[in-house]
Amino acid sequence: MTYNWYEPGAKLGRHLDEHHEETKGPKGWTVPTRRSVTWLVYLNDEWQANEGGALRTYPRAAPAAAPVGAHMGNLQVGWIGGTLPVFLDAATRDDGLLFLYSCGAGGLVTLLSDAFPMPPKPVEFGRFISKAPPGTDFEQISTARLDPRFAGSGAEPLRPSTQPEPLGQLDILPVGGTLVLFDSVTLPHQVLEVTARRPRLATTGWFHEDSQLFIPPFPQGQPGV
């Protein structure tokens, strides 16, 4: 648990609270747990809208077609067709290569890529999608354009996209006593600038789950366990 103290004028850019271990470099595999659910409790009494500091979230505009966030230990890295989650598997091969797959309703697994090595940052997983139905769009959850911290130190940012994002927008005012919980892997969010003359106070933390462990391969087209 930590305390967040935002002075007037402070803000926090759009980001995710957790990323796939493989995207963090060698250190990603040295931590036994990872963030799963983020929680926040706001501490300012009678906070007003004109004081700024709202938590701006970007939920999906359409409901997901299957469970999101993680599957068999593999974290989600994107969406295909707007509603189907895409996961990155980095544990079931013994040659160090990765692959992308989707998991639909009922746990039906479909491979979306051939095996590939982890690319340098900034990472664009979409260029490895080779087995999706023609005309199916892939959307990466976190990119250098949307989340500069995802690009890593010294990486060149991606060019801004001209395509609209299939996301909604929900602002949550930091009124004292408000409890907020959301998925750490899939919900982009930011803190808008504090325009009040007083600091914005909150306490925050994360419910953790075990980091990815080795899982035996599953056959394509078979339900995951």
GUVEX-158374 format. One line per field, with one value per atom (N, C-alpha, C): residue number from 0; residue in one letter; atom name; z, x, y. Coordinates in Angstrom, 2 decimals. Example, Ala and Ser with C-alpha at 12.3 -4.5 7.8 and 13.67 -1.06 7.14 Angstrom:
2
resi: 0_0_0_1_1_1
resn: A_A_A_S_S_S
name: N_CA_C_N_CA_C
w: 7.80_7.80_7.80_7.08_7.14_7.87
u: 13.19_12.30_13.20_12.85_13.67_12.90
v: -5.69_-4.50_-3.30_-2.25_-1.06_0.03
***
This chain:
225
resi: 0_0_0_1_1_1_2_2_2_3_3_3_4_4_4_5_5_5_6_6_6_7_7_7_8_8_8_9_9_9_10_10_10_11_11_11_12_12_12_13_13_13_14_14_14_15_15_15_16_16_16_17_17_17_18_18_18_19_19_19_20_20_20_21_21_21_22_22_22_23_23_23_24_24_24_25_25_25_26_26_26_27_27_27_28_28_28_29_29_29_30_30_30_31_31_31_32_32_32_33_33_33_34_34_34_35_35_35_36_36_36_37_37_37_38_38_38_39_39_39_40_40_40_41_41_41_42_42_42_43_43_43_44_44_44_45_45_45_46_46_46_47_47_47_48_48_48_49_49_49_50_50_50_51_51_51_52_52_52_53_53_53_54_54_54_55_55_55_56_56_56_57_57_57_58_58_58_59_59_59_60_60_60_61_61_61_62_62_62_63_63_63_64_64_64_65_65_65_66_66_66_67_67_67_68_68_68_69_69_69_70_70_70_71_71_71_72_72_72_73_73_73_74_74_74_75_75_75_76_76_76_77_77_77_78_78_78_79_79_79_80_80_80_81_81_81_82_82_82_83_83_83_84_84_84_85_85_85_86_86_86_87_87_87_88_88_88_89_89_89_90_90_90_91_91_91_92_92_92_93_93_93_94_94_94_95_95_95_96_96_96_97_97_97_98_98_98_99_99_99_100_100_100_101_101_101_102_102_102_103_103_103_104_104_104_105_105_105_106_106_106_107_107_107_108_108_108_109_109_109_110_110_110_111_111_111_112_112_112_113_113_113_114_114_114_115_115_115_116_116_116_117_117_117_118_118_118_119_119_119_120_120_120_121_121_121_122_122_122_123_123_123_124_124_124_125_125_125_126_126_126_127_127_127_128_128_128_129_129_129_130_130_130_131_131_131_132_132_132_133_133_133_134_134_134_135_135_135_136_136_136_137_137_137_138_138_138_139_139_139_140_140_140_141_141_141_142_142_142_143_143_143_144_144_144_145_145_145_146_146_146_147_147_147_148_148_148_149_149_149_150_150_150_151_151_151_152_152_152_153_153_153_154_154_154_155_155_155_156_156_156_157_157_157_158_158_158_159_159_159_160_160_160_161_161_161_162_162_162_163_163_163_164_164_164_165_165_165_166_166_166_167_167_167_168_168_168_169_169_169_170_170_170_171_171_171_172_172_172_173_173_173_174_174_174_175_175_175_176_176_176_177_177_177_178_178_178_179_179_179_180_180_180_181_181_181_182_182_182_183_183_183_184_184_184_185_185_185_186_186_186_187_187_187_188_188_188_189_189_189_190_190_190_191_191_191_192_192_192_193_193_193_194_194_194_195_195_195_196_196_196_197_197_197_198_198_198_199_199_199_200_200_200_201_201_201_202_202_202_203_203_203_204_204_204_205_205_205_206_206_206_207_207_207_208_208_208_209_209_209_210_210_210_211_211_211_212_212_212_213_213_213_214_214_214_215_215_215_216_216_216_217_217_217_218_218_218_219_219_219_220_220_220_221_221_221_222_222_222_223_223_223_224_224_224
resn: M_M_M_T_T_T_Y_Y_Y_N_N_N_W_W_W_Y_Y_Y_E_E_E_P_P_P_G_G_G_A_A_A_K_K_K_L_L_L_G_G_G_R_R_R_H_H_H_L_L_L_D_D_D_E_E_E_H_H_H_H_H_H_E_E_E_E_E_E_T_T_T_K_K_K_G_G_G_P_P_P_K_K_K_G_G_G_W_W_W_T_T_T_V_V_V_P_P_P_T_T_T_R_R_R_R_R_R_S_S_S_V_V_V_T_T_T_W_W_W_L_L_L_V_V_V_Y_Y_Y_L_L_L_N_N_N_D_D_D_E_E_E_W_W_W_Q_Q_Q_A_A_A_N_N_N_E_E_E_G_G_G_G_G_G_A_A_A_L_L_L_R_R_R_T_T_T_Y_Y_Y_P_P_P_R_R_R_A_A_A_A_A_A_P_P_P_A_A_A_A_A_A_A_A_A_P_P_P_V_V_V_G_G_G_A_A_A_H_H_H_M_M_M_G_G_G_N_N_N_L_L_L_Q_Q_Q_V_V_V_G_G_G_W_W_W_I_I_I_G_G_G_G_G_G_T_T_T_L_L_L_P_P_P_V_V_V_F_F_F_L_L_L_D_D_D_A_A_A_A_A_A_T_T_T_R_R_R_D_D_D_D_D_D_G_G_G_L_L_L_L_L_L_F_F_F_L_L_L_Y_Y_Y_S_S_S_C_C_C_G_G_G_A_A_A_G_G_G_G_G_G_L_L_L_V_V_V_T_T_T_L_L_L_L_L_L_S_S_S_D_D_D_A_A_A_F_F_F_P_P_P_M_M_M_P_P_P_P_P_P_K_K_K_P_P_P_V_V_V_E_E_E_F_F_F_G_G_G_R_R_R_F_F_F_I_I_I_S_S_S_K_K_K_A_A_A_P_P_P_P_P_P_G_G_G_T_T_T_D_D_D_F_F_F_E_E_E_Q_Q_Q_I_I_I_S_S_S_T_T_T_A_A_A_R_R_R_L_L_L_D_D_D_P_P_P_R_R_R_F_F_F_A_A_A_G_G_G_S_S_S_G_G_G_A_A_A_E_E_E_P_P_P_L_L_L_R_R_R_P_P_P_S_S_S_T_T_T_Q_Q_Q_P_P_P_E_E_E_P_P_P_L_L_L_G_G_G_Q_Q_Q_L_L_L_D_D_D_I_I_I_L_L_L_P_P_P_V_V_V_G_G_G_G_G_G_T_T_T_L_L_L_V_V_V_L_L_L_F_F_F_D_D_D_S_S_S_V_V_V_T_T_T_L_L_L_P_P_P_H_H_H_Q_Q_Q_V_V_V_L_L_L_E_E_E_V_V_V_T_T_T_A_A_A_R_R_R_R_R_R_P_P_P_R_R_R_L_L_L_A_A_A_T_T_T_T_T_T_G_G_G_W_W_W_F_F_F_H_H_H_E_E_E_D_D_D_S_S_S_Q_Q_Q_L_L_L_F_F_F_I_I_I_P_P_P_P_P_P_F_F_F_P_P_P_Q_Q_Q_G_G_G_Q_Q_Q_P_P_P_G_G_G_V_V_V
name: N_CA_C_N_CA_C_N_CA_C_N_CA_C_N_CA_C_N_CA_C_N_CA_C_N_CA_C_N_CA_C_N_CA_C_N_CA_C_N_CA_C_N_CA_C_N_CA_C_N_CA_C_N_CA_C_N_CA_C_N_CA_C_N_CA_C_N_CA_C_N_CA_C_N_CA_C_N_CA_C_N_CA_C_N_CA_C_N_CA_C_N_CA_C_N_CA_C_N_CA_C_N_CA_C_N_CA_C_N_CA_C_N_CA_C_N_CA_C_N_CA_C_N_CA_C_N_CA_C_N_CA_C_N_CA_C_N_CA_C_N_CA_C_N_CA_C_N_CA_C_N_CA_C_N_CA_C_N_CA_C_N_CA_C_N_CA_C_N_CA_C_N_CA_C_N_CA_C_N_CA_C_N_CA_C_N_CA_C_N_CA_C_N_CA_C_N_CA_C_N_CA_C_N_CA_C_N_CA_C_N_CA_C_N_CA_C_N_CA_C_N_CA_C_N_CA_C_N_CA_C_N_CA_C_N_CA_C_N_CA_C_N_CA_C_N_CA_C_N_CA_C_N_CA_C_N_CA_C_N_CA_C_N_CA_C_N_CA_C_N_CA_C_N_CA_C_N_CA_C_N_CA_C_N_CA_C_N_CA_C_N_CA_C_N_CA_C_N_CA_C_N_CA_C_N_CA_C_N_CA_C_N_CA_C_N_CA_C_N_CA_C_N_CA_C_N_CA_C_N_CA_C_N_CA_C_N_CA_C_N_CA_C_N_CA_C_N_CA_C_N_CA_C_N_CA_C_N_CA_C_N_CA_C_N_CA_C_N_CA_C_N_CA_C_N_CA_C_N_CA_C_N_CA_C_N_CA_C_N_CA_C_N_CA_C_N_CA_C_N_CA_C_N_CA_C_N_CA_C_N_CA_C_N_CA_C_N_CA_C_N_CA_C_N_CA_C_N_CA_C_N_CA_C_N_CA_C_N_CA_C_N_CA_C_N_CA_C_N_CA_C_N_CA_C_N_CA_C_N_CA_C_N_CA_C_N_CA_C_N_CA_C_N_CA_C_N_CA_C_N_CA_C_N_CA_C_N_CA_C_N_CA_C_N_CA_C_N_CA_C_N_CA_C_N_CA_C_N_CA_C_N_CA_C_N_CA_C_N_CA_C_N_CA_C_N_CA_C_N_CA_C_N_CA_C_N_CA_C_N_CA_C_N_CA_C_N_CA_C_N_CA_C_N_CA_C_N_CA_C_N_CA_C_N_CA_C_N_CA_C_N_CA_C_N_CA_C_N_CA_C_N_CA_C_N_CA_C_N_CA_C_N_CA_C_N_CA_C_N_CA_C_N_CA_C_N_CA_C_N_CA_C_N_CA_C_N_CA_C_N_CA_C_N_CA_C_N_CA_C_N_CA_C_N_CA_C_N_CA_C_N_CA_C_N_CA_C_N_CA_C_N_CA_C_N_CA_C_N_CA_C_N_CA_C_N_CA_C_N_CA_C_N_CA_C_N_CA_C_N_CA_C_N_CA_C_N_CA_C_N_CA_C_N_CA_C_N_CA_C_N_CA_C_N_CA_C_N_CA_C_N_CA_C_N_CA_C_N_CA_C_N_CA_C_N_CA_C_N_CA_C_N_CA_C_N_CA_C_N_CA_C_N_CA_C_N_CA_C_N_CA_C_N_CA_C_N_CA_C_N_CA_C_N_CA_C_N_CA_C_N_CA_C_N_CA_C_N_CA_C_N_CA_C_N_CA_C
w: 0.00_0.00_0.00_-0.77_-0.82_-0.70_-0.34_-0.31_-1.48_-2.22_-3.34_-2.94_-3.14_-2.78_-4.04_-4.63_-5.85_-5.49_-5.64_-5.40_-6.52_-6.31_-7.39_-8.64_-9.78_-11.03_-11.42_-10.48_-10.77_-11.59_-12.36_-13.17_-13.48_-14.03_-14.39_-15.74_-16.70_-18.05_-18.16_-19.31_-19.57_-19.49_-18.86_-18.68_-18.24_-18.18_-17.56_-16.31_-15.34_-14.10_-14.19_-15.19_-15.32_-16.79_-17.10_-18.45_-18.38_-19.53_-19.62_-19.20_-18.47_-17.98_-19.11_-20.27_-21.37_-21.88_-21.72_-22.21_-21.25_-20.08_-19.08_-19.14_-20.05_-20.10_-19.05_-18.81_-17.85_-16.46_-16.02_-14.67_-14.56_-15.70_-15.65_-15.10_-15.17_-14.71_-13.33_-12.67_-11.37_-10.21_-10.51_-9.46_-9.37_-8.18_-8.05_-8.27_-8.12_-8.31_-9.24_-9.71_-10.57_-10.16_-10.57_-10.24_-11.02_-10.34_-10.98_-10.93_-9.73_-9.56_-8.82_-9.36_-8.73_-7.86_-6.67_-5.84_-5.41_-5.26_-4.82_-3.83_-2.80_-1.90_-1.81_-2.14_-2.10_-0.71_-0.34_1.05_1.25_0.17_0.31_0.51_1.58_1.81_0.87_0.39_-0.38_-1.57_-2.26_-3.47_-4.57_-5.25_-6.27_-7.67_-8.66_-10.04_-10.54_-10.11_-10.59_-9.97_-9.07_-8.48_-9.29_-10.36_-11.23_-10.56_-11.06_-10.44_-10.63_-11.58_-11.78_-12.33_-11.98_-12.59_-13.90_-15.02_-16.32_-16.76_-16.96_-17.39_-18.82_-19.50_-20.89_-21.03_-20.58_-20.72_-22.16_-22.47_-23.82_-24.13_-25.38_-25.77_-25.91_-26.21_-26.33_-25.34_-24.82_-23.88_-24.51_-23.69_-24.18_-24.47_-25.47_-25.86_-25.02_-24.16_-23.34_-22.15_-21.12_-19.97_-20.39_-19.71_-20.08_-19.01_-19.32_-18.34_-18.40_-18.15_-18.15_-18.49_-19.12_-19.45_-19.28_-18.42_-18.16_-17.81_-17.10_-16.70_-17.69_-18.91_-19.94_-19.89_-19.84_-19.78_-21.17_-21.15_-22.37_-22.88_-24.20_-24.81_-25.83_-26.17_-27.18_-27.36_-28.44_-28.81_-30.30_-30.69_-32.11_-32.39_-33.46_-33.77_-32.78_-31.97_-31.04_-29.71_-29.63_-28.39_-27.89_-28.71_-28.31_-27.80_-26.55_-25.99_-26.66_-26.79_-27.36_-26.28_-26.12_-25.07_-25.67_-24.92_-25.33_-24.49_-25.16_-24.47_-24.59_-23.46_-23.45_-22.64_-22.30_-21.36_-21.88_-22.92_-23.29_-24.32_-24.86_-25.80_-25.09_-25.46_-24.84_-25.67_-26.76_-27.59_-27.37_-26.39_-26.08_-26.98_-27.93_-28.84_-28.24_-28.76_-28.26_-29.32_-28.91_-29.90_-29.31_-30.18_-29.81_-30.07_-29.21_-29.41_-28.79_-29.22_-28.62_-27.89_-26.97_-26.23_-26.16_-26.90_-27.00_-25.95_-26.15_-25.22_-25.11_-23.90_-23.66_-23.60_-23.69_-23.58_-24.86_-26.01_-27.27_-27.69_-27.85_-28.15_-29.66_-30.19_-31.60_-31.73_-32.37_-32.61_-33.62_-33.34_-34.22_-34.89_-34.49_-35.04_-35.13_-35.95_-35.88_-34.69_-34.29_-33.19_-33.61_-32.67_-32.98_-31.75_-31.92_-30.78_-30.27_-29.01_-28.45_-29.20_-29.82_-30.57_-29.64_-30.13_-29.32_-29.16_-28.12_-27.90_-28.84_-29.25_-28.90_-29.60_-28.87_-29.37_-30.12_-31.30_-32.08_-32.36_-31.52_-31.68_-32.94_-33.42_-34.58_-35.81_-35.95_-37.15_-37.15_-36.02_-35.95_-36.15_-36.17_-36.38_-37.83_-38.04_-39.39_-39.63_-38.58_-38.70_-38.38_-38.30_-38.04_-39.34_-39.26_-40.47_-41.22_-42.55_-43.34_-42.93_-42.83_-42.48_-41.01_-40.18_-38.72_-38.17_-37.44_-36.90_-35.57_-35.36_-34.07_-33.42_-32.15_-31.38_-30.17_-30.06_-28.92_-27.75_-26.55_-25.39_-25.07_-25.03_-24.61_-25.69_-26.09_-27.09_-26.62_-27.31_-26.96_-27.14_-28.09_-28.32_-27.16_-26.64_-25.59_-24.20_-24.02_-22.70_-22.85_-22.73_-22.96_-22.13_-20.95_-20.09_-20.69_-21.55_-22.18_-23.20_-23.76_-24.80_-24.23_-22.98_-22.39_-22.64_-21.86_-21.96_-23.29_-23.95_-25.19_-26.42_-26.29_-27.46_-28.22_-29.51_-30.34_-30.23_-30.00_-29.92_-31.27_-31.24_-32.47_-33.01_-34.30_-34.89_-34.42_-34.17_-33.73_-34.73_-34.20_-35.06_-35.49_-36.71_-37.20_-37.07_-36.54_-36.43_-35.08_-35.07_-33.80_-32.93_-31.62_-30.71_-30.23_-30.11_-29.67_-28.15_-27.59_-26.15_-25.73_-24.55_-23.96_-23.06_-22.32_-21.39_-20.16_-19.00_-17.75_-16.75_-16.27_-15.27_-13.89_-12.92_-11.54_-10.66_-10.02_-9.17_-7.86_-7.42_-6.21_-4.91_-4.70_-3.48_-2.35_-1.18_-0.03_0.24_0.47_0.76_-0.46_-1.67_-2.89_-3.07_-3.29_-3.56_-5.04_-5.68_-7.10_-7.25_-8.02_-8.35_-9.85_-10.45_-11.88_-12.22_-13.40_-13.87_-14.19_-13.60_-13.76_-15.15_-15.87_-17.15_-18.33_-18.24_-19.45_-19.44_-18.31_-18.28_-18.33_-19.47_-19.52_-18.66_-18.02_-17.17_-16.99_-16.49_-16.19_-15.11_-14.55_-13.57_-14.20_-14.28_-14.86_-13.91_-14.47_-13.69_-12.50_-11.36_-10.15_-10.26_-10.28_-10.37_-9.04_-8.01_-6.68_-6.03_-4.98_-4.20_-3.06_-2.99_-1.96_-2.65_-1.97_-2.59_-2.73_-3.71_-3.94_-3.26_-2.35_-1.54_-1.83_-1.86_-2.06_-1.51_-1.23_-0.91_-1.98_-2.38_-3.47_-3.22_-3.89_-3.77_-4.84_-4.78_-5.80_-5.16_-5.63_-5.35_-6.36_-5.86_-6.72_-7.01_-8.09_-8.43_-8.77_-8.83_-9.17_-10.58_-10.77_-12.10_-12.94_-14.25_-15.16_-14.82_-14.81_-14.59_-15.83_-15.93_-17.07_-17.07_-18.22_-18.37_-19.60_-19.53_-20.72_-21.88_-23.12_-24.27_-24.36_-24.95_-25.18_-26.69_-27.17_-28.62_-29.12_-30.33_-30.92_-31.10_-30.81_-30.98_-29.81_-28.76_-27.58_-26.45_-25.60_-24.50_-23.57_-23.11_-22.12_-20.77_-19.92_-18.58_-17.59
u: 0.84_0.00_0.88_0.50_1.22_0.22_0.74_-0.06_0.36_-0.63_-0.39_-0.70_0.27_0.11_0.36_-0.70_-0.59_-0.73_0.34_0.28_-0.48_-0.97_-1.63_-0.74_-1.34_-0.61_-0.09_-0.11_0.41_-0.60_-0.08_-0.91_-0.10_-0.75_-0.08_-0.61_0.29_-0.10_-0.73_-1.32_-2.00_-1.02_-1.46_-0.59_-1.41_-0.75_-1.28_-0.47_-1.06_-0.35_0.49_0.26_1.04_1.23_2.38_2.71_3.23_3.22_3.72_5.19_5.56_6.94_7.97_7.64_8.60_8.92_8.00_8.22_9.08_9.39_10.16_11.65_12.06_13.46_13.75_15.02_15.39_14.78_14.61_14.09_12.62_11.94_10.54_10.31_11.34_11.21_11.82_12.24_12.88_11.93_10.73_9.77_8.72_8.46_7.55_6.08_5.67_4.27_4.16_2.95_2.67_1.33_1.10_-0.15_-1.31_-2.42_-3.61_-4.80_-5.11_-6.23_-5.70_-5.98_-5.60_-6.74_-6.41_-7.44_-6.97_-7.93_-7.68_-8.76_-8.37_-9.32_-8.94_-9.89_-9.62_-9.87_-9.09_-9.05_-9.46_-9.77_-10.15_-11.65_-12.05_-13.47_-13.96_-15.19_-15.90_-15.08_-14.42_-13.67_-14.66_-14.40_-15.29_-14.73_-15.62_-15.20_-14.25_-14.44_-13.58_-12.18_-11.94_-10.60_-9.73_-10.29_-9.51_-9.12_-8.03_-7.49_-8.32_-9.26_-10.09_-9.25_-9.66_-9.09_-9.83_-9.13_-9.75_-9.41_-10.43_-10.24_-10.76_-10.26_-10.63_-11.15_-12.39_-12.96_-13.31_-13.46_-13.84_-15.26_-15.47_-16.79_-17.78_-17.25_-18.10_-17.63_-18.54_-18.14_-17.17_-16.26_-15.32_-16.04_-15.53_-16.15_-15.68_-14.67_-14.11_-13.40_-13.06_-12.34_-11.04_-10.74_-9.59_-8.51_-7.37_-6.30_-5.23_-5.59_-4.62_-5.32_-4.55_-5.05_-3.91_-4.09_-3.07_-1.71_-1.76_-0.53_-0.02_-0.56_-0.11_-0.91_-0.23_-0.93_-1.41_-2.49_-3.06_-2.21_-2.06_-1.30_-2.13_-3.33_-4.10_-5.49_-6.12_-7.47_-7.50_-8.33_-8.54_-10.04_-10.38_-11.80_-12.52_-11.78_-12.39_-12.82_-13.14_-13.69_-13.01_-12.15_-11.53_-10.11_-9.80_-8.47_-7.38_-6.20_-5.03_-3.96_-3.36_-2.39_-1.03_0.02_1.39_1.90_2.29_2.82_4.34_5.01_6.47_7.04_6.20_6.65_6.55_5.75_5.51_6.51_7.37_8.39_9.74_10.59_11.92_13.01_12.63_13.62_13.65_12.88_12.87_11.99_11.30_10.44_9.04_8.32_7.01_5.96_4.68_3.62_2.40_1.55_0.32_-0.87_-1.87_-3.07_-4.27_-5.43_-6.66_-7.32_-8.18_-8.94_-10.38_-11.24_-12.62_-13.52_-14.81_-15.80_-15.62_-15.68_-15.49_-14.05_-13.12_-11.71_-11.08_-11.72_-11.18_-9.98_-8.81_-7.56_-7.30_-6.91_-6.57_-5.24_-4.27_-2.98_-3.14_-2.46_-2.56_-1.23_-0.14_1.16_2.02_3.06_4.14_5.02_5.92_6.84_7.79_8.10_8.98_9.78_10.96_11.73_11.18_11.44_10.99_11.67_10.91_11.52_12.01_12.92_13.36_12.24_12.34_11.35_11.62_10.54_9.13_8.53_7.75_7.22_5.92_5.82_4.58_4.21_3.37_3.00_2.17_1.50_0.64_1.35_2.64_3.34_3.60_3.35_3.53_2.22_1.11_-0.18_-0.25_-0.27_-0.27_-1.36_-2.06_-3.04_-4.46_-4.67_-6.02_-6.82_-8.14_-8.97_-8.72_-8.74_-8.51_-9.47_-8.92_-9.73_-9.96_-9.39_-9.54_-8.49_-8.91_-7.99_-7.42_-6.13_-5.47_-5.20_-5.51_-5.25_-4.39_-3.24_-2.35_-2.79_-2.83_-3.30_-2.35_-1.06_-0.09_0.97_1.22_2.23_3.04_4.13_4.94_4.16_3.22_2.42_1.48_0.84_-0.15_0.45_1.57_2.19_3.70_4.28_5.72_6.59_6.13_6.95_7.08_6.12_6.16_7.28_7.67_8.70_10.06_10.31_11.62_12.58_13.58_14.54_15.26_15.26_16.01_15.30_14.11_13.40_12.73_12.63_11.95_10.44_9.67_8.22_7.63_6.51_5.82_5.11_4.88_4.15_2.70_2.12_0.71_-0.20_-1.16_-2.12_-3.21_-3.71_-4.82_-6.13_-6.08_-7.28_-7.97_-9.30_-10.01_-9.88_-9.87_-9.74_-11.13_-11.35_-12.65_-12.78_-12.58_-12.59_-13.62_-14.19_-15.00_-14.14_-14.77_-14.04_-14.91_-14.33_-15.06_-14.17_-14.64_-13.90_-14.48_-13.60_-14.00_-13.44_-14.32_-13.91_-13.34_-12.18_-11.53_-12.14_-13.40_-14.11_-13.76_-13.47_-13.08_-14.03_-13.47_-14.25_-14.59_-14.31_-14.61_-13.59_-14.08_-13.24_-13.32_-12.16_-12.10_-11.28_-11.77_-11.02_-11.09_-9.96_-9.97_-8.83_-8.95_-7.96_-6.66_-5.56_-4.27_-3.68_-4.08_-3.48_-4.18_-5.49_-6.24_-6.87_-6.88_-7.56_-6.57_-6.44_-5.62_-6.27_-5.43_-5.97_-4.93_-5.37_-4.47_-5.10_-4.31_-4.82_-4.76_-5.90_-5.95_-5.32_-4.93_-4.22_-5.05_-4.39_-5.02_-5.06_-6.25_-6.41_-6.78_-6.94_-7.29_-6.11_-6.38_-5.33_-4.84_-5.35_-4.95_-4.47_-3.69_-3.21_-4.33_-4.18_-5.10_-4.51_-5.26_-4.74_-5.47_-4.71_-5.31_-4.36_-4.90_-4.06_-4.34_-3.31_-3.47_-2.65_-3.05_-2.32_-2.79_-2.28_-2.60_-2.79_-3.79_-3.89_-2.99_-2.09_-1.11_-1.51_-0.95_-1.05_0.35_0.53_1.84_2.24_3.52_4.03_3.95_4.15_4.02_5.01_4.52_5.34_5.27_6.15_6.12_4.84_4.17_2.93_3.07_2.78_2.89_2.07_2.54_1.79_0.40_-0.53_-1.87_-2.09_-2.81_-3.04_-3.99_-3.71_-4.57_-5.98_-6.97_-8.35_-8.92_-8.13_-8.62_-8.85_-9.85_-10.08_-8.89_-8.55_-7.48_-7.95_-7.00_-7.32_-7.33
v: -1.19_0.00_1.24_2.23_3.50_4.65_5.82_7.04_7.91_8.43_9.31_10.75_11.63_13.04_13.85_14.38_15.18_16.65_17.41_18.84_19.54_20.75_21.49_21.54_21.26_21.22_19.85_18.90_17.56_16.76_15.82_14.92_13.67_12.67_11.42_10.97_10.71_10.36_8.99_8.74_7.48_6.31_5.21_4.05_2.84_1.69_0.49_0.20_-0.48_-0.78_-2.05_-2.89_-4.12_-4.46_-5.09_-5.53_-6.96_-7.62_-8.99_-9.04_-10.11_-10.26_-10.14_-10.68_-10.70_-9.30_-8.36_-7.00_-6.17_-6.72_-5.98_-6.30_-7.20_-7.59_-8.65_-8.94_-10.01_-9.83_-8.58_-8.37_-8.81_-8.94_-9.33_-10.71_-11.56_-12.94_-13.16_-12.08_-12.23_-11.95_-11.48_-11.13_-12.24_-12.77_-13.93_-13.61_-12.35_-11.99_-10.79_-10.57_-9.42_-8.82_-7.59_-6.91_-7.52_-7.71_-8.29_-7.33_-6.82_-5.88_-4.65_-3.49_-2.22_-1.72_-1.19_-0.56_0.83_1.72_3.10_3.51_4.25_4.89_6.35_7.23_8.68_9.23_10.26_10.72_12.17_12.91_14.32_14.46_15.11_15.38_16.48_16.31_17.34_17.84_16.92_17.30_17.67_18.80_19.30_19.08_19.02_18.78_19.85_21.10_22.18_22.15_21.17_21.02_20.06_19.48_18.62_17.31_16.70_15.50_14.24_14.23_13.05_11.89_10.67_9.48_9.24_9.37_9.12_7.71_6.90_5.52_5.36_4.31_4.06_2.63_2.39_1.04_0.75_-0.54_-0.94_-0.46_-0.06_0.40_-0.75_-1.96_-3.15_-4.20_-5.04_-6.09_-7.08_-7.61_-8.62_-9.92_-10.65_-11.92_-13.08_-12.87_-13.94_-13.29_-14.07_-13.51_-12.82_-11.71_-10.87_-10.92_-10.32_-10.14_-11.20_-12.47_-13.56_-14.86_-15.77_-17.10_-18.09_-19.07_-20.09_-19.45_-18.35_-17.66_-16.65_-16.63_-15.70_-14.42_-13.28_-12.01_-11.56_-10.82_-10.28_-9.13_-9.05_-7.95_-7.19_-7.68_-6.97_-7.54_-7.07_-7.48_-7.78_-8.72_-8.98_-8.93_-8.27_-8.10_-7.21_-6.47_-5.52_-6.08_-7.38_-7.92_-9.19_-9.80_-11.06_-10.81_-11.20_-10.94_-11.78_-11.19_-11.86_-11.95_-13.14_-13.39_-13.72_-13.41_-13.72_-14.88_-15.99_-17.16_-17.16_-17.15_-17.13_-18.29_-19.27_-20.31_-21.73_-21.97_-23.36_-23.89_-23.05_-23.51_-23.56_-24.51_-24.62_-23.96_-23.27_-22.60_-21.09_-20.61_-19.18_-18.35_-18.96_-18.21_-18.02_-17.04_-16.67_-16.92_-16.92_-16.90_-16.22_-15.75_-15.06_-15.97_-15.90_-16.70_-16.00_-16.40_-15.91_-17.07_-16.73_-17.75_-17.28_-17.94_-17.51_-18.10_-17.96_-18.50_-20.01_-20.50_-21.93_-22.35_-21.40_-21.73_-22.25_-22.03_-22.51_-21.66_-22.32_-21.63_-21.62_-20.46_-20.32_-19.61_-20.25_-19.60_-18.49_-17.36_-16.19_-15.84_-16.52_-16.19_-17.44_-17.37_-18.34_-17.98_-18.87_-18.58_-17.46_-16.55_-15.42_-15.04_-14.44_-13.97_-12.64_-12.33_-11.06_-9.92_-9.02_-7.92_-6.82_-5.96_-4.83_-3.82_-3.01_-1.97_-0.79_-0.08_-0.29_-1.49_-2.27_-3.53_-3.30_-3.89_-3.89_-5.34_-5.92_-7.32_-7.56_-6.53_-6.70_-7.22_-6.94_-7.38_-8.89_-9.55_-11.00_-11.76_-11.05_-11.71_-12.18_-13.49_-14.05_-15.08_-15.47_-16.56_-16.10_-14.79_-14.29_-14.29_-14.38_-14.30_-13.00_-13.03_-11.81_-10.69_-9.49_-8.34_-8.16_-9.03_-8.91_-7.97_-6.96_-5.96_-6.42_-6.13_-6.37_-5.03_-4.94_-3.72_-4.06_-3.45_-3.68_-2.80_-3.37_-2.62_-1.47_-1.77_-0.77_-0.60_0.63_0.94_2.13_2.39_3.55_4.85_4.84_6.05_6.32_5.25_5.42_5.42_4.77_4.62_4.73_5.94_6.11_5.20_4.81_3.94_2.54_2.16_0.85_0.77_1.91_1.91_1.59_1.95_1.71_2.87_2.95_4.05_4.03_5.19_5.33_4.85_4.31_3.80_4.93_4.78_5.76_5.56_6.63_6.46_6.12_5.41_5.08_6.32_6.36_7.46_7.43_8.62_8.63_7.96_7.22_6.53_7.48_7.30_8.10_7.36_6.12_5.30_5.56_5.65_5.82_4.59_4.78_3.66_3.22_1.90_1.39_1.45_2.63_2.78_3.82_3.62_4.64_5.52_6.38_7.25_7.47_7.22_7.36_8.09_9.24_10.02_9.77_9.55_9.30_10.41_11.15_12.26_11.71_12.22_11.67_12.18_11.85_12.27_11.32_11.87_11.08_9.92_8.72_7.54_6.71_7.22_6.47_5.35_4.13_2.97_2.62_2.46_2.12_0.84_-0.11_-1.33_-1.55_-1.98_-2.29_-3.24_-3.87_-4.83_-4.10_-4.54_-3.86_-4.03_-5.09_-5.44_-4.77_-4.59_-4.23_-2.84_-2.14_-0.84_0.32_1.01_2.22_3.31_4.12_5.18_6.27_7.42_8.53_9.38_10.30_11.26_12.64_13.31_14.65_15.66_16.79_17.81_18.30_18.41_18.94_20.46_21.03_22.49_23.11_22.28_22.77_23.50_24.21_24.87_23.98_22.78_21.81_20.54_19.72_18.48_17.46_16.60_15.48_14.26_13.62_12.53_11.23_10.15_8.83_7.78_6.63_5.48_4.43_3.71_2.76_1.51_0.43_-0.82_-1.79_-3.00_-3.99_-5.36_-6.08_-7.50_-8.21_-9.05_-9.71_-11.16_-11.68_-13.09_-13.58_-14.90_-15.44_-15.02_-14.73_-14.47_-15.74_-15.59_-16.71_-17.82_-19.05_-20.23_-21.10_-22.11_-23.00_-23.83_-23.85_-24.61_-25.49_-26.78_-27.64_-27.11_-27.31_-26.80_-27.41_-26.63_-27.14_-27.22_-28.22_-28.34_-27.27_-26.78_-25.78_-26.33_-25.48_-25.87_-26.64_-26.82_-27.53_-26.53_-26.75_-25.84_-25.78_-24.55_-24.41_-24.89_-25.18_-25.68_-24.53
***
